């Protein structure tokens, strides 16, 4: 997916809302700018996650999935936004 943004005089760059929503980037989300040969890549710093930390007790408290089993290939294609939507 490609999107366009503009650098403001203050140096700020506004990331389009649909991109922020899909990537679960809330205000204050730490981001890393990686310089590439032809531009930059914007991503979460390594080791960060859009999901809150959970303990084993938190995991045990989650409701059990009652649907049909899915192959790992289908599950691994889910985006972070898809997973967040399923967990709500």
Residue frames relative to the residue before (quaternion, step in Angstrom):
aa qw qx qy qz dx dy dz
X 1.0000 0.0000 0.0000 0.0000 0.00 0.00 0.00
X 0.1299 -0.7776 0.6120 0.0632 3.54 -0.94 0.89
X 0.0136 -0.7692 0.6389 0.0001 3.54 -1.16 0.66
X 0.3462 -0.7266 0.5527 0.2160 3.55 -1.23 0.39
X 0.0187 -0.7631 0.6460 0.0017 3.52 -1.22 0.65
X 0.2845 -0.7467 0.5774 0.1674 3.55 -1.27 0.32
X 0.3973 -0.6786 0.5607 0.2595 3.56 -1.08 0.78
X 0.3140 -0.7582 0.5486 0.1600 3.57 -0.73 1.12
X 0.6797 -0.4869 0.3373 0.4326 3.63 -1.18 0.35
X 0.6474 0.5196 -0.3173 0.4584 3.60 1.13 -0.60
X 0.5460 -0.6051 0.4051 0.4142 3.60 1.27 -0.30
X 0.5133 0.6400 -0.4175 0.3906 3.59 1.28 -0.14
X 0.1525 -0.7418 0.6445 0.1051 3.53 -1.25 0.58
X 0.2650 -0.7612 0.5714 0.1543 3.58 -0.76 1.03
X 0.2509 -0.7530 0.5937 0.1327 3.57 -0.77 1.09
X 0.5178 -0.6647 0.4298 0.3246 3.62 -0.74 1.00
X 0.6063 -0.6141 0.3780 0.3353 3.56 -1.03 0.88
X 0.6544 0.5155 -0.3403 0.4362 3.62 0.88 -0.82
X 0.6264 0.5126 -0.3312 0.4850 3.60 1.11 -0.65
X 0.6546 0.5075 -0.3136 0.4642 3.61 0.90 -0.93
X 0.6593 0.5112 -0.3101 0.4558 3.58 0.93 -0.88
X 0.6773 0.5028 -0.2992 0.4461 3.59 0.85 -0.95
X 0.7415 0.3928 -0.2125 0.5007 3.58 1.05 -0.78
X 0.3810 -0.7406 0.4642 0.3014 3.60 1.33 -0.03
X 0.3377 0.7194 -0.5219 0.3099 3.57 0.96 0.96
X 0.1387 -0.7924 0.5933 0.0297 3.55 -0.36 1.30
X 0.6464 -0.4694 0.3872 0.4604 3.63 -1.21 0.22
X 0.7732 0.3103 -0.2536 0.4915 3.57 -0.89 0.96
X 0.4423 0.6854 -0.4668 0.3417 3.61 1.26 -0.06
X 0.3785 -0.7162 0.5259 0.2591 3.63 -0.75 0.95
X 0.0592 -0.7913 0.6085 0.0048 3.56 -0.97 0.92
X 0.2771 -0.7403 0.5954 0.1437 3.53 -1.24 0.59
X 0.2202 -0.7498 0.6097 0.1329 3.58 -0.92 0.93
X 0.1035 -0.7905 0.6033 0.0222 3.57 -0.68 1.14
X 0.3312 -0.7583 0.5294 0.1870 3.56 -0.61 1.15
X 0.1285 -0.7762 0.6165 0.0320 3.54 -0.89 1.07
X 0.6947 -0.4518 0.3394 0.4451 3.59 -1.27 0.16
X 0.8114 0.2668 -0.1153 0.5072 3.59 0.89 -0.94
X 0.8128 -0.0657 0.0311 0.5779 3.62 1.17 0.34
X 0.5432 -0.5853 0.4598 0.3884 3.56 -1.04 -0.78
X 0.2577 -0.7007 0.6373 0.1910 3.51 -1.35 0.36
X 0.1939 -0.7742 0.5966 0.0838 3.56 -0.92 0.96
X 0.1716 0.7948 -0.5595 0.1607 3.59 -0.67 1.09
X 0.6060 -0.4993 0.4509 0.4245 3.53 -1.34 0.11
X 0.5366 -0.5981 0.4653 0.3713 3.60 -1.04 0.61
X 0.6188 -0.5521 0.4084 0.3816 3.57 -1.12 0.67
X 0.7923 0.3002 -0.2331 0.4774 3.55 -0.98 0.88
X 0.6223 0.5020 -0.3718 0.4717 3.62 1.22 0.09
X 0.1394 -0.7907 0.5943 0.0466 3.56 -1.18 0.56
X 0.4873 -0.6520 0.4814 0.3251 3.59 -1.12 0.54
X 0.6360 0.5396 -0.3178 0.4510 3.57 1.28 -0.24
X 0.4939 -0.6475 0.4773 0.3300 3.61 -1.00 0.74
X 0.5743 -0.5755 0.4314 0.3911 3.61 -1.11 0.54
X 0.1273 -0.7966 0.5889 0.0480 3.57 -1.08 0.77
X 0.3467 -0.6980 0.5859 0.2223 3.52 -1.20 0.65
X 0.6706 -0.4604 0.3683 0.4502 3.59 -1.27 0.10
X 0.6173 0.5403 -0.3427 0.4579 3.58 1.06 -0.72
X 0.6213 0.5295 -0.3370 0.4690 3.61 1.05 -0.76
X 0.6646 0.5045 -0.3005 0.4620 3.58 0.94 -0.90
X 0.6515 0.5179 -0.3108 0.4592 3.58 0.97 -0.85
X 0.6706 0.5155 -0.2943 0.4450 3.59 1.11 -0.69
X 0.5195 0.6405 -0.4220 0.3766 3.62 1.22 -0.27
X 0.5132 -0.6310 0.4653 0.3492 3.61 -1.01 0.68
X 0.4955 -0.6573 0.4859 0.2939 3.56 -1.08 0.75
X 0.4897 -0.6496 0.5042 0.2899 3.55 -1.11 0.78
X 0.1631 -0.8196 0.5460 0.0588 3.57 -0.72 1.07
X 0.5222 0.6619 -0.3999 0.3596 3.58 1.27 0.00
X 0.7138 -0.4165 0.3468 0.4435 3.51 -1.38 -0.15
X 0.5248 -0.6266 0.4672 0.3372 3.59 -1.02 0.75
X 0.2134 -0.7778 0.5834 0.0953 3.54 -1.09 0.82
X 0.4982 -0.6369 0.4791 0.3414 3.62 -1.03 0.67
X 0.6216 -0.5728 0.3847 0.3708 3.58 -1.10 0.70
X 0.5923 0.5781 -0.3702 0.4219 3.62 1.08 -0.62
X 0.6665 0.4858 -0.3000 0.4794 3.59 1.01 -0.77
X 0.6601 0.5114 -0.3066 0.4569 3.57 0.98 -0.83
X 0.6859 0.5068 -0.3000 0.4274 3.59 0.89 -0.89
X 0.6103 0.5499 -0.3598 0.4424 3.63 1.22 -0.23
X 0.5096 0.6558 -0.4264 0.3582 3.61 1.21 -0.18
X 0.3786 -0.6950 0.5612 0.2421 3.55 -1.05 0.78
X 0.6737 -0.4591 0.3696 0.4458 3.58 -1.27 0.20
X 0.6466 0.5241 -0.3224 0.4508 3.59 1.01 -0.83
X 0.6203 0.5307 -0.3408 0.4663 3.61 1.03 -0.77
X 0.6645 0.5063 -0.3004 0.4602 3.58 0.92 -0.92
X 0.6401 0.5175 -0.3267 0.4645 3.59 0.95 -0.87
X 0.6523 0.5135 -0.3139 0.4608 3.60 0.97 -0.85
X 0.6673 0.5029 -0.3027 0.4584 3.61 0.97 -0.81
X 0.6821 0.5007 -0.2881 0.4484 3.59 1.08 -0.69
X 0.5756 0.6053 -0.3826 0.3949 3.61 1.20 -0.32
